[in-house]
Amino acid sequence: MSLRCLLLSLLLSFFAPAWLTPVCINDCCHFLESFPSRLKELRRD
């Protein structure tokens, strides 16, 4: 593996959790983030 590839994978592994965490803290934003999964559950029932 080249040095460039190693550095790129290291950076991606460091920044990926920050991209996956929710940005908003308030209740409205949490509702909007979880809305697609709630809609999927309602369709399933």
C-alpha positions in Angstrom: 0.0 0.0 0.0 1.3 3.4 -0.8 1.8 6.1 1.7 -1.0 8.3 0.1 -3.5 5.4 0.3 -2.6 4.7 3.9 -3.0 8.4 4.9 -6.3 8.6 3.1 -7.7 5.5 4.8 -6.5 6.9 8.2 -8.2 10.2 7.6 -11.4 8.5 6.5 -11.5 6.3 9.6 -11.0 9.3 11.8 -13.7 11.5 10.2 -16.3 8.9 9.4 -17.8 8.8 12.9 -18.2 12.6 12.8 -20.2 12.4 9.6 -22.5 9.6 10.9 -23.4 11.4 14.2 -26.5 13.6 14.1 -25.8 17.3 13.8 -28.9 18.6 15.6 -29.7 18.3 19.3 -33.2 19.6 19.6 -36.4 17.4 19.5 -37.6 18.7 16.1 -34.4 17.8 14.4 -34.4 14.3 16.0 -37.9 13.8 14.7 -36.9 14.7 11.2 -33.9 12.5 11.3 -35.9 9.5 12.5 -38.9 10.2 10.2 -38.0 7.8 7.4 -37.6 4.9 9.8 -40.9 5.7 11.5 -42.6 5.9 8.1 -41.2 2.5 7.2 -42.5 1.0 10.5 -46.0 2.5 9.8 -46.1 1.0 6.3 -45.1 -2.3 7.7 -47.9 -2.4 10.3 
